[in-house]
Structure formats: C-alpha cells, structure tokens
Amino acid sequence: MNKEVSGLMVAYNAATTIERALESALEQVDHLIMVDDGSQDGTARLARRFSAQCIEVIELKENRGIGFARQVAVDHLSRPIGCWLDADDIWLLERISRLKEVIDKGADYAFDEAEVYNEESQTKLCDARFPDFLLEQDGLLHQFGRNYLPTLGHPMAKKEALKRVGYKEGFRQAEDYDHLIRALLNQFEIKLLCGSSYREYCSPNSASRDLTRQNEYSKKSLEQINYECVIQRLKQSCLPTNVKDAVFMFFLVRRESWLKLKTYAEARVVEYSESSDVWLYFFFLGVSLFHAREVENSMKYFERALKSYVTPEVLNNIAACKKFLGLNYEVQINEALASKPDYLDALTNKRTSKIVVTNVPLRNFTHRGRYSEGRISV
C-alpha cells in the first residue's frame, strides 16, 4: 500500500455501487476520503462497513452538488497525493503504481485512459482513448475549444495542485472540466498515460450522459475565464498558428461571444487571405454574423468558405441561411446529407421548421476511442 496517496471520492445515492468502488480502491490504497453529498439511500452507512481507519467518511447534511463536495474532499486531503474514483466506477489493478510513477517524475496531474462498461449488462462497450492531437506537445490546450471532446476525468494529482486550483461550489456538472482548464491556464504539468487502468460504468441515468447540462456548465466555466489569458496561453504554446486560431475561435463559440468572434475572424481573413485554411475563418465569420442576425452577409461568407473547401457543415449553413431568408435551400441541404447521412443539424433543417447553423466544424469520430489504435504507453 502506498502511504503517499489517498483515494478521493464523492458519492450521492450510490448504495448499489459504493461497495464495488471501495473494494477496488482499498486493494491499492490504505486511506480514502469519501464525501457523501446528502445521500438518502444509506451510502454512508455502507461505506462505514469498511475499516474506519481506511475510509474517512464525511457526510453533508444536504446535497450541495459535486463541485462543492469535491472541494470538501480536497480540503481534507493531508497526504501529498490524491487520486479520484467515482462512486460507480472501479480502479483496475496497478492504477496507483502506474500513475504515481508519472507524478514521481515531476507531473502535477496524471490521467490515464478508461475502459467503458455497460452497467446493466456488465459488458465492455469500448476503450475511451485519447485523441492523438491531445498527446502532442501543448495538445491539451484543445480543451479550451473542445467541440464535445470527452473531458479528462479521475486523475491522480499532487495535493498542492488540487488545493491551488480547487473546485467551484456552484458546479453540479462539468466541475472536472472547469478544474482542468484552470490547471492548464496556471501551467501545471499535466501528463497523459496511454492504456486503461480505470473502468467507467455507464447507464441511461449517468449524469455524464446529460449533454445539455454538461454544455451549460462548460459554458459557465469558460465565461468565467478572461479571454486575454487564453490568448496569452496559446501564444506561449508550440501549436501551429492555424491550430491556435481554431482553438481560440472554438473557445469564443462555446462562450457564445459572437462579437469577439466576428472581430477575430475578420482580422484573420485579411491576414490569411491566401492560406488554404482561409475557409475556416470565413466559416467562423459566417457563424458570428448569423447569430448577429446579419444573415445575408453570413451566407456570403459561407459561400466564400465553400469555394475554398467543400464540407457538409458549410453546405448546411448556407441552407440554413437560405431557409431563414425564405429561399430554396434543398440543393445545399441534400448535398450536405449526401456527404454525411446522419448529420443531425442538416436533418433538423430538412425535416422540421427549426433553423440550425452548425457553430463549429464537425468531428469525424463519435468518441475519442476511435482516433488511433495500437499505441504504446508513454
């Protein structure tokens, strides 16, 4: 058992899974802090069945939300390192030793990949793997404009980093994302370890499956960040200029900062008028103008983007503009669907009265596990 590491857990009405989670943790650590966030199903009582010396149970009188509860756990952390485990998941063998090796080499945070299991059938669904671009130097800065990229979760981290960055009380979801991007801004050293030593169980009722709420809190997190700080952090990075621009424009879209997006994209259109990437600046300029209800100008920039690069999202957005203006849009919407038959925005525009513009370029993969295969650990 490693005497430098404490397990960290938040639980809420987790009576059906808490014993499984704790058993997996106590195979690798001899101390775990569990914050019961106002459960009413006996979660804390079940946790106390384990040795009192092993499990430090902290009961909150009412449900305060996961951000508040995580901070309580961090506040009680006395050992130099903490490692997160959700109350419905498990650590796989040797997780602590694998991650601690990375921490011992100087990292402030160590994340690994996960295997995803179906809670009801107890069968493996997939491996949630890191996209290759996250593994590149400064690749984690993509998190500022992550276009539904799954959040990195369940890290091992130094106490100093956890306490300095902290968790925010008002967050009932996306608290781990908020913590991560503030750790990135504060330039803590974050390492990604390929390979799974964590099993994540999912069910129809999993909080992480509520994408509407996830996006709501992610937006709230980004709105609390000074955008000049993000610009400065990107400037200091080694990412290519076009990637820095794309990340920052994604960031502005997710904050719904349409005027700032318009100003930024306009300047880049002039600067990179001869670049093969100019379509992206036209695209974002069109998005910003659409949301400002300058729809005719918006369509002009989407059409200029299309001349540089034919993509289904540009076709859809031209169709959306035409639909808004009362023009025939069937050609563009059918071309978009011919290119991507399951394109939700295009299907919505074709089948309903709604008018939907795609705000960021489409991703080609539905989850991070399909980005690459056969990598070795780093």
matplotlib code that plots the C-alpha trace (Angstrom):
import matplotlib.pyplot as plt

x = [0.0, 1.3, 1.4, 1.7, -1.6, -5.2, -8.2, -10.7, -14.4, -17.7, -20.9, -24.6, -27.2, -24.6, -25.7, -25.8, -22.2, -20.3, -19.0, -17.7, -15.9, -14.4, -13.2, -11.3, -9.7, -8.7, -6.7, -4.3, -4.5, -4.9, -6.7, -9.7, -11.7, -15.4, -17.7, -21.4, -23.2, -26.5, -27.4, -30.7, -30.1, -27.6, -24.5, -22.5, -23.6, -22.4, -19.1, -18.6, -18.7, -15.1, -12.3, -12.8, -9.0, -9.3, -12.3, -12.8, -16.5, -17.7, -21.4, -23.0, -26.4, -27.9, -27.0, -24.6, -23.5, -20.4, -18.2, -18.8, -18.3, -15.1, -13.7, -14.6, -12.6, -9.6, -9.8, -9.5, -6.5, -3.4, -1.2, 0.9, -1.1, -4.8, -6.4, -10.1, -12.5, -16.2, -18.6, -20.0, -16.6, -13.6, -9.8, -8.2, -5.0, -1.8, -3.6, -1.9, 1.6, 1.2, 0.1, 2.4, 5.4, 4.4, 3.8, 7.2, 8.8, 7.5, 4.0, 1.3, -1.5, -1.5, -4.5, -4.9, -7.5, -10.5, -12.5, -16.2, -18.7, -22.4, -23.8, -26.8, -25.1, -21.7, -20.1, -17.4, -18.5, -15.2, -11.9, -12.1, -8.7, -7.0, -7.1, -3.6, -3.7, -4.0, -0.8, 1.2, 3.1, 0.6, -2.2, -4.3, -4.9, -7.5, -9.7, -10.5, -12.4, -13.2, -16.2, -17.7, -14.4, -14.9, -13.5, -10.4, -11.5, -10.4, -6.8, -4.1, -2.7, -0.4, -2.2, -0.6, -2.2, -5.6, -5.8, -4.5, -6.8, -9.8, -13.3, -16.2, -19.2, -21.8, -20.9, -23.3, -21.7, -18.5, -16.6, -13.8, -13.6, -13.6, -10.8, -8.8, -8.9, -7.9, -5.0, -3.9, -4.1, -2.0, 0.6, 0.6, 2.3, -0.3, 0.7, -1.4, -0.7, -1.9, -3.6, -6.6, -6.4, -9.8, -13.2, -16.0, -19.6, -22.3, -26.1, -29.0, -29.2, -25.5, -25.0, -22.4, -24.9, -26.9, -25.1, -27.4, -26.4, -22.8, -22.7, -24.4, -21.8, -18.9, -20.1, -20.4, -16.8, -15.5, -17.4, -15.5, -12.2, -10.6, -10.2, -7.0, -5.5, -6.4, -4.9, -1.7, -1.5, -2.0, 0.7, 3.2, 2.4, 4.1, 0.9, 0.8, -0.7, -3.8, -4.4, -4.1, -6.6, -9.0, -8.8, -9.5, -12.4, -13.9, -13.5, -15.4, -18.2, -18.6, -18.8, -21.3, -19.1, -20.3, -19.0, -15.5, -15.6, -16.5, -13.7, -11.1, -12.2, -12.3, -8.7, -7.6, -9.4, -7.4, -4.1, -4.5, -6.4, -4.1, -3.9, -5.6, -7.1, -8.9, -12.2, -12.1, -12.0, -14.8, -16.8, -16.5, -17.2, -20.4, -21.3, -20.8, -22.8, -25.7, -26.0, -25.9, -28.9, -26.8, -28.0, -27.3, -23.7, -23.4, -24.4, -21.9, -19.1, -20.3, -20.3, -16.7, -15.8, -17.4, -15.2, -12.1, -13.2, -16.4, -17.7, -21.1, -21.2, -20.7, -23.4, -25.8, -25.1, -25.8, -29.0, -29.9, -29.3, -31.5, -34.2, -34.1, -34.4, -37.2, -35.1, -35.0, -32.4, -33.0, -29.9, -27.5, -29.2, -29.4, -25.7, -24.8, -26.8, -25.3, -21.9, -23.0, -26.3, -26.5, -25.8, -28.2, -28.3, -29.0, -31.7, -33.3, -33.2, -34.7, -37.5, -38.6, -39.4, -36.2, -33.3, -30.0, -26.5, -23.5, -21.3, -18.1, -16.6, -17.7, -15.7, -15.2, -15.4, -18.1, -15.8, -12.1, -11.5, -11.6, -8.8, -5.9, -5.1, -2.2, -0.2, 2.3, 2.3, 4.3]
y = [0.0, 3.4, 5.7, 8.9, 8.5, 8.9, 8.0, 10.7, 10.1, 11.9, 9.8, 10.6, 7.9, 5.3, 2.4, 0.0, 0.6, 2.1, -1.2, -2.3, 1.0, 1.0, -2.6, -1.8, 1.3, -0.5, -3.0, -0.2, 2.5, 2.3, 5.6, 7.1, 10.2, 9.8, 12.8, 11.7, 14.6, 14.3, 10.8, 9.3, 5.7, 4.6, 5.2, 6.5, 3.6, 1.1, 2.9, 2.7, -1.1, -0.9, -0.3, 3.1, 3.6, 3.1, 5.2, 8.7, 9.3, 13.0, 13.4, 16.6, 17.3, 18.3, 17.8, 20.6, 19.5, 17.7, 20.8, 21.7, 18.0, 17.6, 20.7, 19.2, 16.1, 18.2, 20.3, 17.1, 15.7, 15.6, 13.2, 14.7, 13.0, 12.3, 10.1, 10.3, 7.5, 7.9, 6.0, 4.0, 3.1, 1.0, 1.2, -1.6, -3.4, -1.3, 2.0, 3.7, 2.5, 3.4, 6.9, 7.6, 6.8, 9.8, 12.0, 11.0, 12.2, 15.7, 15.9, 17.7, 15.7, 12.2, 11.0, 7.6, 6.2, 4.2, 1.1, 1.8, -0.8, -1.1, -1.1, -3.2, -5.9, -5.7, -5.8, -3.7, -1.1, 0.5, 1.9, 5.6, 6.6, 9.9, 11.6, 11.7, 15.5, 15.7, 13.7, 16.2, 19.0, 21.5, 19.4, 19.7, 23.3, 21.9, 21.6, 25.3, 24.7, 21.0, 20.5, 17.8, 16.1, 13.9, 15.5, 14.0, 12.7, 10.8, 12.0, 11.4, 14.8, 16.5, 18.0, 21.4, 21.5, 20.3, 22.8, 25.7, 25.2, 23.9, 23.1, 25.6, 25.3, 26.2, 23.4, 20.4, 19.1, 19.7, 20.5, 18.3, 20.2, 23.5, 22.3, 21.1, 24.3, 26.4, 24.0, 24.5, 28.3, 28.1, 25.9, 22.9, 20.0, 17.5, 14.1, 11.6, 8.0, 5.7, 2.5, 1.8, 1.2, 2.7, 1.1, 3.6, 2.3, 4.0, 3.7, 5.7, 7.7, 8.6, 12.3, 12.4, 11.5, 14.7, 16.7, 19.7, 20.2, 19.3, 22.0, 24.5, 24.2, 24.0, 27.3, 28.8, 27.7, 29.4, 32.6, 33.0, 33.0, 36.1, 35.5, 37.5, 34.8, 32.2, 34.2, 34.6, 30.9, 29.9, 32.4, 30.7, 27.3, 25.5, 24.8, 25.9, 29.3, 27.9, 25.5, 28.3, 30.3, 27.4, 26.6, 30.2, 30.6, 27.4, 28.9, 32.0, 29.9, 27.9, 31.1, 32.5, 35.6, 36.4, 40.0, 38.9, 36.0, 38.4, 40.8, 38.0, 36.2, 39.4, 40.2, 36.7, 36.7, 39.7, 38.2, 34.8, 35.5, 33.3, 30.5, 27.1, 27.5, 30.7, 28.7, 28.2, 32.0, 32.5, 29.8, 31.4, 34.8, 33.4, 31.9, 35.1, 37.1, 34.6, 34.9, 38.7, 38.3, 39.6, 36.6, 37.8, 38.7, 35.4, 33.5, 35.3, 34.2, 30.6, 30.7, 32.0, 29.2, 26.7, 27.9, 27.1, 23.8, 21.8, 20.4, 19.3, 21.9, 24.8, 23.4, 23.0, 26.6, 28.0, 26.1, 27.4, 31.0, 30.4, 28.9, 31.9, 34.2, 32.3, 31.0, 27.5, 25.5, 22.0, 21.6, 22.5, 20.5, 17.4, 17.8, 18.0, 14.9, 13.0, 13.7, 12.9, 11.0, 11.1, 14.8, 15.9, 19.7, 19.0, 16.5, 19.1, 21.7, 19.3, 17.8, 20.5, 24.2, 24.9, 26.7, 25.3, 26.6, 24.4, 26.5, 24.6, 22.3, 18.7, 16.0, 12.7, 10.4, 9.9, 9.2, 9.5, 5.8, 5.8, 8.3, 5.8, 2.2, 0.2, 2.9, 2.0, 3.7, 7.0]
z = [0.0, -0.9, 2.1, 0.0, -1.8, -0.6, -2.6, -3.2, -3.8, -3.9, -3.6, -4.0, -3.6, -4.7, -2.4, -5.3, -6.4, -3.5, -2.1, -5.5, -5.9, -2.4, -2.7, -5.8, -4.2, -0.9, -2.9, -3.7, -1.0, 2.7, 3.1, 1.2, 1.8, 0.8, 0.8, 1.0, -0.8, 1.1, 0.1, 1.3, 0.4, 3.1, 1.0, 4.1, 6.2, 3.6, 3.4, 7.1, 6.9, 5.8, 8.3, 10.0, 9.6, 5.9, 5.0, 6.2, 5.6, 5.6, 5.5, 4.1, 5.6, 2.2, -1.4, -2.3, -5.7, -7.0, -7.2, -3.5, -2.5, -4.4, -2.7, 0.7, -0.2, -1.3, 1.9, 3.9, 1.9, 4.1, 2.1, -0.7, -3.5, -4.1, -6.7, -7.8, -8.1, -8.9, -6.7, -9.6, -11.1, -10.2, -10.3, -12.2, -10.9, -10.6, -11.4, -8.4, -9.2, -12.9, -12.2, -9.3, -11.5, -13.6, -10.6, -9.2, -12.4, -11.8, -13.2, -11.2, -12.7, -14.3, -16.4, -18.0, -20.4, -19.4, -20.5, -20.7, -19.4, -19.6, -16.1, -16.9, -19.0, -17.3, -20.8, -22.2, -24.7, -25.8, -24.7, -24.2, -25.7, -26.0, -29.5, -30.9, -31.0, -27.2, -26.9, -28.9, -27.1, -25.8, -27.3, -24.1, -25.0, -27.4, -24.3, -24.5, -27.7, -27.3, -29.6, -27.4, -26.8, -23.7, -20.6, -18.9, -15.6, -12.5, -12.3, -9.7, -8.6, -6.2, -3.2, -3.9, -7.4, -6.3, -3.5, -5.5, -8.4, -6.4, -7.3, -7.6, -5.3, -8.0, -10.4, -10.4, -13.6, -15.7, -12.4, -13.6, -16.9, -15.1, -12.9, -15.8, -17.9, -14.9, -14.2, -17.8, -17.5, -14.4, -16.3, -14.0, -15.6, -16.9, -18.3, -20.2, -19.8, -22.6, -21.6, -19.3, -15.6, -14.8, -15.5, -16.1, -15.9, -17.8, -17.6, -19.0, -15.8, -15.7, -15.1, -17.7, -20.4, -19.8, -22.5, -22.3, -18.6, -19.3, -22.0, -19.8, -17.0, -19.5, -21.0, -17.5, -16.8, -20.0, -19.3, -16.1, -17.8, -19.1, -22.8, -22.9, -20.6, -23.1, -26.0, -24.0, -23.1, -26.7, -27.8, -25.4, -26.8, -29.7, -31.6, -35.2, -35.8, -37.6, -34.7, -32.2, -34.1, -34.4, -30.7, -29.8, -32.2, -30.8, -27.4, -28.4, -30.0, -26.8, -24.8, -27.4, -27.7, -31.2, -31.5, -30.3, -32.8, -35.6, -34.8, -34.5, -37.7, -39.8, -38.9, -39.8, -43.1, -44.1, -42.8, -44.3, -47.4, -49.5, -47.0, -47.6, -44.1, -45.0, -45.3, -41.5, -40.9, -43.5, -41.7, -38.3, -39.7, -41.2, -37.8, -35.9, -38.5, -38.4, -34.7, -35.0, -37.5, -40.4, -42.3, -45.9, -45.0, -43.2, -46.3, -48.4, -46.1, -46.0, -49.8, -49.8, -47.5, -49.8, -52.7, -50.6, -49.1, -49.7, -46.4, -45.2, -42.4, -44.8, -47.1, -44.2, -43.0, -46.5, -46.5, -43.0, -44.2, -47.3, -45.2, -42.8, -45.9, -47.4, -50.3, -51.8, -49.8, -50.9, -53.1, -50.3, -47.6, -49.8, -50.7, -47.0, -46.2, -49.2, -47.7, -44.2, -44.0, -40.1, -39.9, -37.2, -37.9, -41.6, -40.8, -38.5, -41.2, -43.7, -41.6, -39.2, -39.0, -37.0, -38.5, -37.2, -38.0, -37.2, -35.0, -35.2, -37.8, -37.5, -35.9, -37.8, -34.8, -32.3, -29.4, -28.6, -28.7, -32.5, -33.1, -33.1, -32.5, -31.2, -29.3, -26.6, -23.2, -22.8]

ax = plt.figure().add_subplot(projection="3d")
ax.plot(x, y, z, "-o")
ax.set_aspect("equal")
plt.show()
